[in-house]
């Protein structure tokens, strides 16, 4: 099955750039995500992780 797909893609000019672009998008997205995660403030992470355990912080729309 792959040879049928590869045969059709051989005739398209400029098609070889798309896998490189996809790899670069993938790489830079996860590099940015990695940098964002490791530079996030520890105090904010602790505040967000304790949010479900806090009492009396329900949304006023439901009351």
C-alpha positions in Angstrom: 0.0 0.0 0.0 2.8 2.4 0.8 4.3 2.1 -2.7 1.0 3.3 -4.2 1.1 6.4 -2.0 4.8 7.0 -2.6 4.4 6.6 -6.3 1.7 9.4 -6.4 3.8 11.7 -4.2 6.9 11.4 -6.4 5.2 13.4 -9.1 4.4 16.4 -7.0 7.1 19.0 -7.1 8.0 20.6 -3.8 6.4 18.0 -1.7 9.6 17.2 0.2 9.4 20.4 2.2 6.2 19.4 4.1 7.6 16.7 6.3 10.4 19.1 7.3 7.9 21.9 8.1 5.8 19.4 10.1 8.8 18.2 12.1 9.9 21.8 12.8 6.4 22.8 14.0 6.3 19.7 16.2 9.8 20.4 17.6 9.2 24.0 18.4 5.8 23.5 19.9 7.1 20.9 22.4 10.3 22.9 23.0 8.1 25.9 23.9 5.9 23.8 26.1 8.9 22.4 27.9 10.3 25.9 28.5 6.9 27.1 29.7 6.5 24.2 32.2 9.9 24.5 33.7 9.7 28.3 34.1 6.3 28.3 35.7 6.3 29.6 39.3 6.2 26.9 42.0 3.8 29.0 44.1 1.3 29.2 41.3 1.5 25.5 40.7 0.9 24.8 44.5 -2.0 27.3 44.5 -3.7 25.6 41.4 -3.1 22.1 42.8 -4.8 23.0 46.1 -7.8 24.7 44.4 -10.1 21.6 44.5 -9.6 21.2 48.3 -10.5 24.7 49.2 -14.0 25.2 50.7 -16.4 28.1 50.0 -15.1 28.9 46.6 -18.1 27.8 44.6 -19.3 29.8 41.6 -22.1 32.2 42.5 -24.0 31.4 39.3 -25.2 28.0 40.6 -26.7 29.4 43.8 
